[in-house]
Amino acid sequence: MGAQELVVRLILHKKSNIKGQRFGRLTTLKLVGKSKWGHYVWECQCDCGNIVNVISKSLNSGETKSCGCLRKYKSKINIKKLHINQQGKNNPSYNPNLTNEDRVNSRHIPGYKKWRQCVYERDNYTCQCCGDNKGGNLVAHHLESYNNNKDLRTTIGNGVTLCETCHKDFHHQYGYGDNTKEQFKCYIV
């Protein structure tokens, strides 16, 4: 090994000697080797007590700041903030044109999922317009509109299985909200 190469190695070792330094919640304890990509690997102790091995590149860049506990902690906080900050008028789906009665009526009601499943089963998971039975794109359509017929919302006879394409096409032709069984009979012919 030449003198110049030795000097370069000493400089690199000094630059990469980070023993005892803090990086976020991690404190480097000892050098444990090199990764297969040639990065120094350090044994670090997290403030929570866990011991982890981290490459110096991740420590120096700020990519790794803890054993993973910081990410879990921030995730819990962000979920709580997200839940609190996106209620009511702060929710991206909030529609200011709806009344409080509209909001209550649009909520899922008991038995709705079972109704949908029963409609699918009765119709053999097949669109009753075009015969599509691939699955994953089915909709249980209310023959008498959901909003005007509260007592029929979960009546199996008031439902029919459609694929998303036929369902959208039906509502494109007849609109949303005040649909009737007669409209569906005209549509399906």
N, C-alpha and C positions, 0 to 999 in steps of 0.2 A: 504494500500500500504506500503510495507516494505521500509526501508531506502535504501537498495541496488537498488531496482527498481526505486526509486525516483532519485538516482544518475544517473542511466542509462538514464532515460528520460531527465534529465537536460543536459547531455552530447550530446544526440541525438538532442535536441532542439538547443543547441549552434552550433553544426555542420551543422544543416539544416537552421539556421537563416542567410539568404543571402540577407536580406533587404538592398537596396541601391547598391548592387553589379551589375557590368556590365557583360553581357554574349553576346559577339558579338555586335549587335545593340540594345539589350534589357537591360533595367535597371529594377531591381525588385522594386516594389512599396510597396506591402503588401502581407502578407500571407492570402489566402482566404479559405483555408481548406485542406482537404485530398481527394485524388482520391479514387475510390472504391478499388484500389489495395494498398492503404496505402501510396502513395507518396504525399508529400506536393505540393500544387498547389499555384503558385504565380501569382499575377497580375503584369504584366510587361508593361512598355511603350517602344515602339520601337522608334528609332531615326526618323522615318518618321511620328511619332505622334500617330499611332494606339496603342490601349490598347488590350492586349491579356492575357489569362490565360495559364500558362505553368507549367508542373510538374517539380519539382526541379531536378529530375533524368535527364531529357532532357537538362536542362540548364547546369548542372555540366558535362555531358558527351560531350557537344558541339553539340549535335544532333539538337538543336533548337537555332538559332542565331538571328532570326528576326521574325516579324509577318508573314512573307511569302514574303515580298517585296524584300528581298535579293535574294531569289530563282528566282523571276520573273526577276529581274535586271540581274542576272548572266545568266539566260536562254536567254535573248535578246542578251547579249554580246556573248555568246557561239554560238548562231545561226549565228550571223554576222561573227564571226571568222571562223566557220565551212564553211560558204558560201565562204568567201574570201580565206581560206586556201585550199579548195578542188576544185579549178577551174583549168582547163587545165591539166598540167602534174602532179599536186598534187591530182587529182581525182583518187580514187581507180580503176575506170573503164577505165582510160586512156590507150589507146592502141598506143604505140610508132610506130607500124608498119603501121598505117594509114596515108595517105596523107591528106592535108587540104581539097582537093576535096572529099575524102572519108568521112571526118567528116561532111561536108556540106550536102552530099547526104544522110547520115544516119539520119539526123534530121527529125522530123515529119513535114510533109507538110500540107498545108491547105486542108481540105476535107478528110484527111485520116481517122479520126474517123467516119465520116459520111459514108465513103466507107465501112468500116468494119461493121458498124451497118446494112447497106443495104444488104451486103452479108449474114450476119447472118439471117436477116428477110427473104430474098429470099429462103434460104435453111432451113427455119423453125427451126432455132437453132438446127440443127442436123448434125452430122458428115456425110459427103457424102461417106465415105468409110465404116465405121462400123455401122452406125446408132445410135451412142451414142447421146442422147439428154438430159442428166442430167444437162447440163449447168455448168458454172464456169470453164470449161476446154476447151473451144473452141478457135480456132485460125482461122483467115481469111488468107488463103494461096493464094499467087499470083501464077497464072498458068504460066504466062510469068514473068521471074524474075524481081524483084523490081529494082535491080541495073542496068540492061541493057535496061529497057523499061520505061523511065521516063514518056512518054505520056500515058502509061497504068496503072500507079500506082493507080489511083483512078477510073478506069473504072470498073464498077460492074461486067461486063462479064469476067474480068480477075481475079476474085476471087472465091474461093470455101471454104466452111466451113469444117474444120477438127477438130477432138479432138486432144489434145496435143500428145497422144500416136501415132496416125496415122501420125501426122505432123512430129514428130521426126523420125518415121520409114521411111517416105518418104525421108527426108533429109539424113538419115543414108545410104539409098540405092543410092541416086542420088547426094548427096553433097549439098553445099550451094552456091548460087550466080548466076549460069548460068542455072537455071532450065527452062524447056519449058512445054508447054501444052501437047506435045507428051509424055514426060516423065510421066506426071500425068495420061494420058490415059493408058499407059502401067502398071503403078502402081495400078490403080483402078481395072483392069481386074482380 
